[in-house]
Amino acid sequence: MKSKKIFILLGHPDAGPEPMSRQLADAYEAAARAAGHEVRRTNIFDLSFDPVLHKGYRAIQELEPDLKAVQENISWCEHFIIFHPNWWGGMPALLKGLWDRLFLPRFAFRMWKSRMGWTPMLKGRSARIVVTCGNPAILDYLAFGDFTASLKRSLLQFAGFRTRVTTFGLSETSPDKKKESWKRKIASYGKRGI
């Protein structure tokens, strides 16, 4: 198996060890490193940046060093994996703010002059989104729609990533045996670099 350059982004804002998103990210990282992949990881709670795009795209808002580092890691990687919880039908606000600030024209995409299309700037990479849900994931989907659409379609696929989604429901109340099976599944992804 060919080793890959993998960038892990933990998008849960809680720095403690309890969130299932963090436990899954840890399992993935350990397995990927053990398999010989080159791994970089960023935890959103370690970053220092303003998550608000104050003037939209009407004015340039200089990127903080931490956001520049995340951009560099995204450009560097062959596989990008993001872990986050589903809160109110989407990603946590801090993670959404990260995308607002760093997924910029000329980095992630280039709009055509006609504004009738775009050129994805991050083609040739794969991505996986791993989402934990407090409810059964299928219930959230049926009740509220595709809670991964913003990240999967509007960001990653728009920029050229081939993207897959993995969800784990009842992440807070499932028995430990079930949670351990999720970690094994995610570790198998880490080993294969997918």
N, C-alpha and C positions, 0 to 999 in steps of 0.2 A: 504494500500500500504506500502510495506517495504521500509524503508529509505535506501539510498545508500551513499557510499563514492564517491564523484564526484570531479574530478580534471578538472578545466577549464584552457586552455592555449589560451591566446589571442596572435596570431602571427602577428598582424599588428604592424609595427615598429613606427607608428605615435602615440605619447602620447596624442594627443588632443582628444576632445570628438566627433569630426566630423565623423571619419570613421564608416561606417555602420557595419563593423566587431565588433567594440567596442560596438556600440549600441546593437547589437544582443547578444554579450557576457554579457552585463549588464542585459538585459532582462532575459536571461537564468539564470544567477546567482541569481537575485532577486526572481524569481519563485521557483528555487530549494531550496533556503534557507527558503522561506515562507512555502514550503511543508514539511519541516523538514529534508531534506537531509543534510548530512555533506559535506560542500563544501570548497575546497581550490582553489585558483586562482593565476595564474602567468601571468603577462603581459610581453611580450618579451622586451619591451622598458625599463623595470625596471631592467633587468638582466645585469650583467657585466661579459662578457666572450669573448674570442677570437673565432670567428666563423670559423676560418680556421684550418683544420686538416692538419698541415704543412707537415708531413711525411707519410700521409695515415695511414695505420695500421702497418707500419714497426717499429714504435717506440711508446712508451707510452707517451701520452701527458696528463699530470696531469689535472684532472677536477677542474675548479674553484668552489668555494663554491656554487654559484648560480646554476651551472649545477648539482652538487650533490643534491641540494634541489629539482630540477625538477625530477631527477631520483627517489628520495624518494617519491615524490608525485605520480609519475606514478606507482611505486610499491605498494603504499598504496591504490590507487583508485580501485573501481569496475567499474566505468564508466569514460571515458576520452573523453572530448570534446574540439576540436580545432577549433578556428575561424581564418580565414585569407582571404586576397584578392587574386584573381587570377591575377598575374602580369606576362605578357609575357609567358603565358602557364604553369604557375606553382606558387609555393609559393614564397614569398619574400626571398631574399638571406639570410637575418639574420635568418629566420626560418629554411631554408635549412642548414645553418651552425650549428644551434642548434642540428639538427638530426645527422649531420656528427660527432659532438663531443660526444653526449651522448648515442646514440643507439649502444652500444658496445657489443662485445662478452662477454658472461657470465652475462650480464645485460638483454639484449633483446633476445638473442639467444645463442645457443651453436652449433657450427659446428661439424659434425661427423668427426672422424679421417679420414675416406675415402674421405671426402669433397664431397660426393654424396648426402648430405642431412643435415638437421639441426633439432635441438630441439627448439621450441619456448619457451621462458622463461616467457612470460606474458600471458599465457593461462587463460581462465576463466573470462576475462574482455571484456567489450564492449567499443566501441568508436564511435564517430560521428565526421565527418569533416564538417564544415559549411564554404562554400566558397562564397564570393561575387565577382561578375564579372561586369566590366564596360559595356560589351556587353550583349546581350541575351546569357545565359549560353549555350543553345543548339547551337548557332552560333559558339561560341568558340570551343565547342566539335566537331562539324562537320568540322570546318576549320582546327583545330590543334590537334585533338585527345583528349584522356582522360587526362585532366589536373590535375586529382586527383590521377592518378595511382601511382606516386612516393610515396606519403604519404599513400594512402590506401593499396596498394598491397605490395610495396617494403619495407615498414617500419612496419605499424601497423599489417596487416595480417601476414606478415612474423614472427612477434614476438608473434602472437597468439591472437590478438584482433579480435573479431567479429565487423566488421566496416561497418557503413552506411555513406552515403554522402548526404548532403543537399546543393543545390546551389540557389543563388538568383542573377538573371541577371538584367542589367540596374540599378545597385545599386546606382549609382550617380545621375541618371536623373529621376528615378521613382518619381511619386507624393508622398507627405507625407502620404496620405491615404494608398497607397500600402505598404510603408515602415512600417506603423503601423500594417498592417496585418501580415507582416513578423515577427515583434516583438511578436505579439500574438501567432503565430505558434511556434516560438522558446521558448516562455514562457511556452507553453503547454508541450514542450519537457522537459523543466527544472522541471516543476511540477512532471512529471512522471519519471524523472531521466533517460531519454533516449537520 
